[in-house]
Structures are given as C-alpha cells and as structure tokens.
C-alpha cells in the first residue's frame, strides 16, 4: 500500500510530497551517481507533487541529455530527477525524505555505467 512521504533539500527551499511503496532503493554505479550518493526510488508522474516552483531549481543534463537532474541552487542537493531509461517517471532521492530509516530498506544495485 502506498504511503505519502514529505521531503526537502537540505536548506528546505525545495519541498515535495510523494506517494509510494518504499520497499527498495536503487544505487547506480555510473560516474555521477557514484559521486552524489543518492538512493533512488522511481515513481509515476502523478505520485510526485513538487511544492516549490520547478523553474527555481537548477537543471543539469549531460551525454544524451535525456536524464534531467534537478538541484537546489542554494544547497546543491538533488531531491529528484527524470531518469534516462524512464524519462516519463520521477526518481526520488530517498535520502531527502522525512522519517525514513534507510537501514530497513532493500538496496538494489544498478549497472548504469554499462549504458552507452
């Protein structure tokens, strides 16, 4: 059953709510994911409600420019992104969610480094 979580970047300028069954997170081994350390869970378009203006975030794109990474311009945290392999979905950084015990969540490893 889906649960509603609240989340934010470090400084609190970017706020959001998300409905999901938080039964796992994804850890990717591509160069950017290794460096940022986000724990990702994908959700459908309608399950994420961005409470801050999306245009106030910094957008970063690279390589094929399909993935869209949204960062808080003040504190630099990535609360969510549009993944390259599923751009119709949102990928939420579970580290930004309030009240989540990360030690209780299954971690799935993804080989993003093998994408061309």
N, CA, C and O atoms as a GROMACS GRO file, in nm:
protein
  464
    1UNK      N    1   0.084  -0.118   0.000
    1UNK     CA    2   0.000   0.000   0.000
    1UNK      C    3   0.089   0.125   0.000
    1UNK      O    4   0.188   0.133   0.073
    2UNK      N    5   0.052   0.221  -0.083
    2UNK     CA    6   0.129   0.344  -0.091
    2UNK      C    7   0.116   0.427   0.036
    2UNK      O    8   0.012   0.428   0.102
    3UNK      N    9   0.225   0.494   0.068
    3UNK     CA   10   0.229   0.586   0.181
    3UNK      C   11   0.274   0.721   0.128
    3UNK      O   12   0.351   0.728   0.032
    4UNK      N   13   0.227   0.829   0.189
    4UNK     CA   14   0.269   0.963   0.150
    4UNK      C   15   0.386   1.006   0.238
    4UNK      O   16   0.378   1.001   0.360
    5UNK      N   17   0.494   1.049   0.172
    5UNK     CA   18   0.614   1.099   0.240
    5UNK      C   19   0.632   1.246   0.204
    5UNK      O   20   0.597   1.289   0.095
    6UNK      N   21   0.687   1.321   0.297
    6UNK     CA   22   0.727   1.458   0.269
    6UNK      C   23   0.879   1.460   0.255
    6UNK      O   24   0.949   1.378   0.314
    7UNK      N   25   0.927   1.553   0.176
    7UNK     CA   26   1.071   1.561   0.156
    7UNK      C   27   1.115   1.702   0.124
    7UNK      O   28   1.034   1.789   0.092
    8UNK      N   29   1.245   1.722   0.133
    8UNK     CA   30   1.302   1.854   0.106
    8UNK      C   31   1.452   1.840   0.082
    8UNK      O   32   1.513   1.739   0.115
    9UNK      N   33   1.508   1.944   0.024
    9UNK     CA   34   1.653   1.952   0.014
    9UNK      C   35   1.708   1.991   0.151
    9UNK      O   36   1.631   2.003   0.246
   10UNK      N   37   1.837   2.009   0.163
   10UNK     CA   38   1.898   2.039   0.293
   10UNK      C   39   1.851   2.172   0.351
   10UNK      O   40   1.818   2.180   0.470
   11UNK      N   41   1.846   2.277   0.268
   11UNK     CA   42   1.809   2.410   0.319
   11UNK      C   43   1.658   2.429   0.330
   11UNK      O   44   1.612   2.523   0.395
   12UNK      N   45   1.580   2.340   0.268
   12UNK     CA   46   1.434   2.349   0.276
   12UNK      C   47   1.369   2.432   0.168
   12UNK      O   48   1.247   2.446   0.166
   13UNK      N   49   1.448   2.489   0.077
   13UNK     CA   50   1.389   2.568  -0.032
   13UNK      C   51   1.309   2.482  -0.129
   13UNK      O   52   1.211   2.529  -0.186
   14UNK      N   53   1.351   2.357  -0.149
   14UNK     CA   54   1.280   2.266  -0.238
   14UNK      C   55   1.204   2.166  -0.153
   14UNK      O   56   1.263   2.091  -0.075
   15UNK      N   57   1.070   2.167  -0.168
   15UNK     CA   58   0.986   2.078  -0.089
   15UNK      C   59   0.898   1.998  -0.183
   15UNK      O   60   0.861   2.043  -0.292
   16UNK      N   61   0.866   1.876  -0.138
   16UNK     CA   62   0.782   1.789  -0.222
   16UNK      C   63   0.712   1.686  -0.136
   16UNK      O   64   0.749   1.663  -0.021
   17UNK      N   65   0.610   1.623  -0.195
   17UNK     CA   66   0.540   1.510  -0.136
   17UNK      C   67   0.539   1.400  -0.240
   17UNK      O   68   0.533   1.426  -0.360
   18UNK      N   69   0.545   1.276  -0.194
   18UNK     CA   70   0.547   1.163  -0.286
   18UNK      C   71   0.468   1.047  -0.226
   18UNK      O   72   0.477   1.019  -0.107
   19UNK      N   73   0.392   0.980  -0.311
   19UNK     CA   74   0.317   0.861  -0.272
   19UNK      C   75   0.392   0.741  -0.330
   19UNK      O   76   0.417   0.735  -0.450
   20UNK      N   77   0.427   0.644  -0.243
   20UNK     CA   78   0.499   0.527  -0.292
   20UNK      C   79   0.496   0.414  -0.192
   20UNK      O   80   0.467   0.432  -0.073
   21UNK      N   81   0.527   0.296  -0.243
   21UNK     CA   82   0.555   0.180  -0.160
   21UNK      C   83   0.707   0.174  -0.153
   21UNK      O   84   0.772   0.132  -0.249
   22UNK      N   85   0.762   0.215  -0.043
   22UNK     CA   86   0.908   0.225  -0.030
   22UNK      C   87   0.965   0.091   0.016
   22UNK      O   88   1.000   0.073   0.132
   23UNK      N   89   0.974  -0.002  -0.079
   23UNK     CA   90   1.022  -0.136  -0.049
   23UNK      C   91   1.166  -0.159  -0.095
   23UNK      O   92   1.223  -0.265  -0.068
   24UNK      N   93   1.224  -0.061  -0.165
   24UNK     CA   94   1.363  -0.072  -0.211
   24UNK      C   95   1.414   0.065  -0.256
   24UNK      O   96   1.336   0.158  -0.278
   25UNK      N   97   1.542   0.075  -0.268
   25UNK     CA   98   1.606   0.191  -0.330
   25UNK      C   99   1.704   0.138  -0.434
   25UNK      O  100   1.745   0.022  -0.429
   26UNK      N  101   1.740   0.223  -0.526
   26UNK     CA  102   1.836   0.187  -0.631
   26UNK      C  103   1.964   0.267  -0.611
   26UNK      O  104   1.960   0.387  -0.585
   27UNK      N  105   2.075   0.199  -0.624
   27UNK     CA  106   2.207   0.262  -0.620
   27UNK      C  107   2.271   0.233  -0.755
   27UNK      O  108   2.291   0.118  -0.792
   28UNK      N  109   2.303   0.338  -0.826
   28UNK     CA  110   2.361   0.326  -0.960
   28UNK      C  111   2.512   0.345  -0.953
   28UNK      O  112   2.562   0.421  -0.871
   29UNK      N  113   2.583   0.274  -1.042
   29UNK     CA  114   2.729   0.283  -1.042
   29UNK      C  115   2.785   0.374  -1.153
   29UNK      O  116   2.905   0.371  -1.180
   30UNK      N  117   2.700   0.454  -1.218
   30UNK     CA  118   2.752   0.546  -1.320
   30UNK      C  119   2.834   0.656  -1.251
   30UNK      O  120   2.828   0.671  -1.129
   31UNK      N  121   2.908   0.731  -1.329
   31UNK     CA  122   3.002   0.828  -1.270
   31UNK      C  123   2.934   0.934  -1.184
   31UNK      O  124   2.985   0.967  -1.077
   32UNK      N  125   2.821   0.987  -1.226
   32UNK     CA  126   2.756   1.093  -1.148
   32UNK      C  127   2.688   1.035  -1.023
   32UNK      O  128   2.695   1.096  -0.916
   33UNK      N  129   2.624   0.921  -1.035
   33UNK     CA  130   2.556   0.862  -0.920
   33UNK      C  131   2.656   0.818  -0.812
   33UNK      O  132   2.629   0.834  -0.693
   34UNK      N  133   2.769   0.764  -0.854
   34UNK     CA  134   2.871   0.725  -0.755
   34UNK      C  135   2.916   0.846  -0.674
   34UNK      O  136   2.935   0.836  -0.553
   35UNK      N  137   2.932   0.959  -0.741
   35UNK     CA  138   2.982   1.078  -0.672
   35UNK      C  139   2.876   1.144  -0.583
   35UNK      O  140   2.910   1.199  -0.478
   36UNK      N  141   2.750   1.140  -0.623
   36UNK     CA  142   2.649   1.209  -0.542
   36UNK      C  143   2.590   1.122  -0.432
   36UNK      O  144   2.544   1.176  -0.331
   37UNK      N  145   2.590   0.990  -0.446
   37UNK     CA  146   2.546   0.902  -0.340
   37UNK      C  147   2.397   0.898  -0.313
   37UNK      O  148   2.356   0.862  -0.202
   38UNK      N  149   2.315   0.934  -0.409
   38UNK     CA  150   2.171   0.933  -0.390
   38UNK      C  151   2.118   0.790  -0.384
   38UNK      O  152   2.171   0.700  -0.449
   39UNK      N  153   2.013   0.770  -0.306
   39UNK     CA  154   1.938   0.645  -0.302
   39UNK      C  155   1.805   0.674  -0.372
   39UNK      O  156   1.725   0.754  -0.323
   40UNK      N  157   1.781   0.608  -0.484
   40UNK     CA  158   1.672   0.645  -0.573
   40UNK      C  159   1.557   0.545  -0.567
   40UNK      O  160   1.579   0.424  -0.558
   41UNK      N  161   1.436   0.598  -0.572
   41UNK     CA  162   1.316   0.516  -0.589
   41UNK      C  163   1.231   0.583  -0.696
   41UNK      O  164   1.200   0.702  -0.685
   42UNK      N  165   1.193   0.508  -0.798
   42UNK     CA  166   1.115   0.564  -0.909
   42UNK      C  167   0.965   0.561  -0.878
   42UNK      O  168   0.913   0.466  -0.818
   43UNK      N  169   0.898   0.669  -0.922
   43UNK     CA  170   0.753   0.678  -0.905
   43UNK      C  171   0.692   0.733  -1.033
   43UNK      O  172   0.759   0.796  -1.115
   44UNK      N  173   0.564   0.708  -1.050
   44UNK     CA  174   0.490   0.760  -1.165
   44UNK      C  175   0.474   0.911  -1.154
   44UNK      O  176   0.482   0.968  -1.045
   45UNK      N  177   0.451   0.973  -1.265
   45UNK     CA  178   0.434   1.118  -1.276
   45UNK      C  179   0.336   1.172  -1.170
   45UNK      O  180   0.366   1.270  -1.102
   46UNK      N  181   0.222   1.108  -1.156
   46UNK     CA  182   0.117   1.156  -1.066
   46UNK      C  183   0.147   1.134  -0.918
   46UNK      O  184   0.076   1.187  -0.833
   47UNK      N  185   0.250   1.057  -0.886
   47UNK     CA  186   0.281   1.027  -0.746
   47UNK      C  187   0.373   1.130  -0.680
   47UNK      O  188   0.393   1.125  -0.559
   48UNK      N  189   0.429   1.221  -0.758
   48UNK     CA  190   0.517   1.324  -0.703
   48UNK      C  191   0.451   1.460  -0.715
   48UNK      O  192   0.406   1.499  -0.823
   49UNK      N  193   0.445   1.531  -0.604
   49UNK     CA  194   0.392   1.667  -0.603
   49UNK      C  195   0.505   1.761  -0.559
   49UNK      O  196   0.546   1.762  -0.443
   50UNK      N  197   0.553   1.839  -0.654
   50UNK     CA  198   0.662   1.933  -0.626
   50UNK      C  199   0.597   2.060  -0.573
   50UNK      O  200   0.519   2.125  -0.644
   51UNK      N  201   0.628   2.098  -0.450
   51UNK     CA  202   0.563   2.210  -0.384
   51UNK      C  203   0.637   2.342  -0.404
   51UNK      O  204   0.584   2.448  -0.371
   52UNK      N  205   0.757   2.335  -0.458
   52UNK     CA  206   0.836   2.454  -0.491
   52UNK      C  207   0.834   2.468  -0.643
   52UNK      O  208   0.821   2.369  -0.714
   53UNK      N  209   0.846   2.591  -0.693
   53UNK     CA  210   0.846   2.606  -0.839
   53UNK      C  211   0.963   2.531  -0.905
   53UNK      O  212   1.079   2.554  -0.870
   54UNK      N  213   0.931   2.442  -0.998
   54UNK     CA  214   1.034   2.362  -1.064
   54UNK      C  215   1.136   2.451  -1.135
   54UNK      O  216   1.254   2.418  -1.141
   55UNK      N  217   1.090   2.564  -1.190
   55UNK     CA  218   1.180   2.655  -1.262
   55UNK      C  219   1.279   2.724  -1.169
   55UNK      O  220   1.373   2.788  -1.216
   56UNK      N  221   1.260   2.713  -1.037
   56UNK     CA  222   1.355   2.774  -0.944
   56UNK      C  223   1.473   2.680  -0.914
   56UNK      O  224   1.569   2.720  -0.848
   57UNK      N  225   1.465   2.555  -0.961
   57UNK     CA  226   1.574   2.459  -0.942
   57UNK      C  227   1.674   2.469  -1.056
   57UNK      O  228   1.643   2.520  -1.164
   58UNK      N  229   1.793   2.421  -1.031
   58UNK     CA  230   1.896   2.415  -1.136
   58UNK      C  231   1.884   2.281  -1.207
   58UNK      O  232   1.879   2.176  -1.143
   59UNK      N  233   1.880   2.285  -1.340
   59UNK     CA  234   1.871   2.165  -1.421
   59UNK      C  235   2.009   2.130  -1.475
   59UNK      O  236   2.079   2.216  -1.530
   60UNK      N  237   2.047   2.003  -1.458
   60UNK     CA  238   2.173   1.954  -1.513
   60UNK      C  239   2.145   1.838  -1.607
   60UNK      O  240   2.073   1.744  -1.572
   61UNK      N  241   2.202   1.845  -1.729
   61UNK     CA  242   2.190   1.738  -1.827
   61UNK      C  243   2.326   1.713  -1.889
   61UNK      O  244   2.410   1.803  -1.896
   62UNK      N  245   2.349   1.589  -1.934
   62UNK     CA  246   2.476   1.554  -1.996
   62UNK      C  247   2.454   1.439  -2.093
   62UNK      O  248   2.343   1.388  -2.105
   63UNK      N  249   2.557   1.398  -2.161
   63UNK     CA  250   2.559   1.286  -2.255
   63UNK      C  251   2.443   1.295  -2.353
   63UNK      O  252   2.446   1.379  -2.442
   64UNK      N  253   2.340   1.211  -2.340
   64UNK     CA  254   2.227   1.213  -2.435
   64UNK      C  255   2.127   1.324  -2.403
   64UNK      O  256   2.038   1.350  -2.483
   65UNK      N  257   2.142   1.388  -2.289
   65UNK     CA  258   2.052   1.494  -2.241
   65UNK      C  259   1.908   1.448  -2.225
   65UNK      O  260   1.815   1.528  -2.232
   66UNK      N  261   1.890   1.318  -2.203
   66UNK     CA  262   1.757   1.263  -2.176
   66UNK      C  263   1.727   1.273  -2.027
   66UNK      O  264   1.618   1.316  -1.988
   67UNK      N  265   1.822   1.234  -1.944
   67UNK     CA  266   1.805   1.246  -1.798
   67UNK      C  267   1.803   1.394  -1.761
   67UNK      O  268   1.874   1.475  -1.821
   68UNK      N  269   1.723   1.426  -1.662
   68UNK     CA  270   1.715   1.564  -1.611
   68UNK      C  271   1.733   1.560  -1.461
   68UNK      O  272   1.649   1.506  -1.389
   69UNK      N  273   1.841   1.614  -1.415
   69UNK     CA  274   1.871   1.619  -1.272
   69UNK      C  275   1.839   1.758  -1.218
   69UNK      O  276   1.890   1.858  -1.269
   70UNK      N  277   1.755   1.765  -1.117
   70UNK     CA  278   1.712   1.892  -1.059
   70UNK      C  279   1.779   1.911  -0.924
   70UNK      O  280   1.767   1.827  -0.835
   71UNK      N  281   1.850   2.022  -0.910
   71UNK     CA  282   1.925   2.054  -0.788
   71UNK      C  283   1.874   2.182  -0.727
   71UNK      O  284   1.830   2.273  -0.797
   72UNK      N  285   1.881   2.190  -0.595
   72UNK     CA  286   1.853   2.316  -0.527
   72UNK      C  287   1.970   2.410  -0.555
   72UNK      O  288   2.085   2.374  -0.531
   73UNK      N  289   1.944   2.530  -0.606
   73UNK     CA  290   2.054   2.622  -0.637
   73UNK      C  291   2.120   2.679  -0.511
   73UNK      O  292   2.230   2.734  -0.519
   74UNK      N  293   2.055   2.666  -0.398
   74UNK     CA  294   2.111   2.720  -0.273
   74UNK      C  295   2.202   2.620  -0.202
   74UNK      O  296   2.316   2.653  -0.168
   75UNK      N  297   2.153   2.497  -0.180
   75UNK     CA  298   2.232   2.399  -0.102
   75UNK      C  299   2.294   2.289  -0.189
   75UNK      O  300   2.379   2.215  -0.140
   76UNK      N  301   2.253   2.276  -0.314
   76UNK     CA  302   2.314   2.181  -0.406
   76UNK      C  303   2.261   2.039  -0.400
   76UNK      O  304   2.314   1.952  -0.468
   77UNK      N  305   2.158   2.014  -0.320
   77UNK     CA  306   2.104   1.878  -0.306
   77UNK      C  307   2.013   1.844  -0.424
   77UNK      O  308   1.939   1.928  -0.473
   78UNK      N  309   2.020   1.717  -0.469
   78UNK     CA  310   1.934   1.664  -0.575
   78UNK      C  311   1.818   1.590  -0.508
   78UNK      O  312   1.836   1.477  -0.462
   79UNK      N  313   1.697   1.650  -0.502
   79UNK     CA  314   1.584   1.581  -0.440
   79UNK      C  315   1.513   1.483  -0.534
   79UNK      O  316   1.454   1.385  -0.488
   80UNK      N  317   1.519   1.508  -0.665
   80UNK     CA  318   1.453   1.421  -0.762
   80UNK      C  319   1.509   1.447  -0.900
   80UNK      O  320   1.575   1.548  -0.926
   81UNK      N  321   1.480   1.351  -0.991
   81UNK     CA  322   1.531   1.361  -1.127
   81UNK      C  323   1.440   1.286  -1.222
   81UNK      O  324   1.354   1.210  -1.179
   82UNK      N  325   1.458   1.308  -1.350
   82UNK     CA  326   1.394   1.229  -1.456
   82UNK      C  327   1.502   1.135  -1.508
   82UNK      O  328   1.601   1.181  -1.565
   83UNK      N  329   1.486   1.004  -1.491
   83UNK     CA  330   1.591   0.911  -1.533
   83UNK      C  331   1.597   0.892  -1.685
   83UNK      O  332   1.496   0.900  -1.755
   84UNK      N  333   1.715   0.866  -1.733
   84UNK     CA  334   1.737   0.844  -1.877
   84UNK      C  335   1.659   0.724  -1.928
   84UNK      O  336   1.602   0.729  -2.037
   85UNK      N  337   1.656   0.616  -1.852
   85UNK     CA  338   1.592   0.493  -1.900
   85UNK      C  339   1.441   0.491  -1.880
   85UNK      O  340   1.374   0.398  -1.925
   86UNK      N  341   1.387   0.592  -1.811
   86UNK     CA  342   1.241   0.603  -1.791
   86UNK      C  343   1.205   0.750  -1.771
   86UNK      O  344   1.162   0.788  -1.662
   87UNK      N  345   1.223   0.834  -1.875
   87UNK     CA  346   1.203   0.978  -1.858
   87UNK      C  347   1.060   1.021  -1.828
   87UNK      O  348   1.035   1.137  -1.794
   88UNK      N  349   0.965   0.929  -1.841
   88UNK     CA  350   0.826   0.960  -1.808
   88UNK      C  351   0.800   0.948  -1.657
   88UNK      O  352   0.692   0.985  -1.609
   89UNK      N  353   0.898   0.898  -1.585
   89UNK     CA  354   0.885   0.878  -1.440
   89UNK      C  355   0.968   0.981  -1.365
   89UNK      O  356   1.049   1.053  -1.424
   90UNK      N  357   0.947   0.987  -1.235
   90UNK     CA  358   1.033   1.064  -1.146
   90UNK      C  359   1.115   0.967  -1.064
   90UNK      O  360   1.066   0.861  -1.025
   91UNK      N  361   1.238   1.002  -1.038
   91UNK     CA  362   1.325   0.925  -0.949
   91UNK      C  363   1.352   1.013  -0.828
   91UNK      O  364   1.415   1.118  -0.839
   92UNK      N  365   1.305   0.970  -0.713
   92UNK     CA  366   1.314   1.048  -0.590
   92UNK      C  367   1.437   1.005  -0.511
   92UNK      O  368   1.463   0.886  -0.496
   93UNK      N  369   1.510   1.102  -0.460
   93UNK     CA  370   1.624   1.074  -0.372
   93UNK      C  371   1.567   1.047  -0.232
   93UNK      O  372   1.526   1.140  -0.162
   94UNK      N  373   1.565   0.921  -0.192
   94UNK     CA  374   1.505   0.881  -0.066
   94UNK      C  375   1.578   0.943   0.053
   94UNK      O  376   1.519   0.956   0.161
   95UNK      N  377   1.703   0.980   0.036
   95UNK     CA  378   1.775   1.049   0.144
   95UNK      C  379   1.712   1.184   0.179
   95UNK      O  380   1.739   1.238   0.286
   96UNK      N  381   1.628   1.237   0.092
   96UNK     CA  382   1.561   1.365   0.116
   96UNK      C  383   1.426   1.350   0.186
   96UNK      O  384   1.363   1.451   0.219
   97UNK      N  385   1.381   1.228   0.209
   97UNK     CA  386   1.250   1.207   0.271
   97UNK      C  387   1.259   1.216   0.423
   97UNK      O  388   1.358   1.174   0.483
   98UNK      N  389   1.155   1.270   0.483
   98UNK     CA  390   1.147   1.281   0.628
   98UNK      C  391   1.105   1.149   0.690
   98UNK      O  392   1.017   1.081   0.637
   99UNK      N  393   1.168   1.111   0.802
   99UNK     CA  394   1.125   0.998   0.882
   99UNK      C  395   1.146   0.860   0.821
   99UNK      O  396   1.073   0.768   0.855
  100UNK      N  397   1.244   0.844   0.734
  100UNK     CA  398   1.271   0.714   0.672
  100UNK      C  399   1.396   0.654   0.736
  100UNK      O  400   1.500   0.719   0.743
  101UNK      N  401   1.385   0.529   0.780
  101UNK     CA  402   1.500   0.457   0.834
  101UNK      C  403   1.565   0.381   0.719
  101UNK      O  404   1.517   0.274   0.680
  102UNK      N  405   1.672   0.435   0.665
  102UNK     CA  406   1.737   0.376   0.548
  102UNK      C  407   1.792   0.237   0.574
  102UNK      O  408   1.807   0.158   0.481
  103UNK      N  409   1.822   0.204   0.697
  103UNK     CA  410   1.877   0.073   0.731
  103UNK      C  411   1.776  -0.040   0.710
  103UNK      O  412   1.814  -0.157   0.703
  104UNK      N  413   1.648  -0.006   0.699
  104UNK     CA  414   1.543  -0.107   0.684
  104UNK      C  415   1.500  -0.131   0.540
  104UNK      O  416   1.411  -0.211   0.514
  105UNK      N  417   1.564  -0.062   0.445
  105UNK     CA  418   1.520  -0.067   0.306
  105UNK      C  419   1.618  -0.148   0.221
  105UNK      O  420   1.740  -0.130   0.231
  106UNK      N  421   1.565  -0.238   0.140
  106UNK     CA  422   1.646  -0.319   0.048
  106UNK      C  423   1.716  -0.228  -0.054
  106UNK      O  424   1.656  -0.133  -0.104
  107UNK      N  425   1.841  -0.258  -0.083
  107UNK     CA  426   1.920  -0.182  -0.180
  107UNK      C  427   1.942  -0.267  -0.304
  107UNK      O  428   1.999  -0.377  -0.296
  108UNK      N  429   1.897  -0.217  -0.419
  108UNK     CA  430   1.921  -0.284  -0.548
  108UNK      C  431   2.031  -0.208  -0.620
  108UNK      O  432   2.028  -0.085  -0.627
  109UNK      N  433   2.128  -0.279  -0.673
  109UNK     CA  434   2.239  -0.216  -0.744
  109UNK      C  435   2.213  -0.218  -0.894
  109UNK      O  436   2.177  -0.321  -0.951
  110UNK      N  437   2.231  -0.103  -0.957
  110UNK     CA  438   2.203  -0.084  -1.098
  110UNK      C  439   2.334  -0.055  -1.171
  110UNK      O  440   2.417   0.021  -1.121
  111UNK      N  441   2.354  -0.116  -1.288
  111UNK     CA  442   2.478  -0.100  -1.366
  111UNK      C  443   2.462   0.010  -1.471
  111UNK      O  444   2.472  -0.016  -1.591
  112UNK      N  445   2.439   0.130  -1.426
  112UNK     CA  446   2.426   0.244  -1.516
  112UNK      C  447   2.554   0.273  -1.593
  112UNK      O  448   2.549   0.334  -1.700
  113UNK      N  449   2.666   0.231  -1.542
  113UNK     CA  450   2.794   0.250  -1.610
  113UNK      C  451   2.801   0.172  -1.741
  113UNK      O  452   2.886   0.199  -1.825
  114UNK      N  453   2.711   0.077  -1.759
  114UNK     CA  454   2.712  -0.004  -1.881
  114UNK      C  455   2.621   0.052  -1.990
  114UNK      O  456   2.616  -0.003  -2.100
  115UNK      N  457   2.549   0.162  -1.960
  115UNK     CA  458   2.468   0.226  -2.064
  115UNK      C  459   2.559   0.297  -2.163
  115UNK      O  460   2.660   0.355  -2.124
  116UNK      N  461   2.523   0.293  -2.289
  116UNK     CA  462   2.606   0.364  -2.388
  116UNK      C  463   2.537   0.491  -2.432
  116UNK      O  464   2.590   0.564  -2.515
   0.00000   0.00000   0.00000
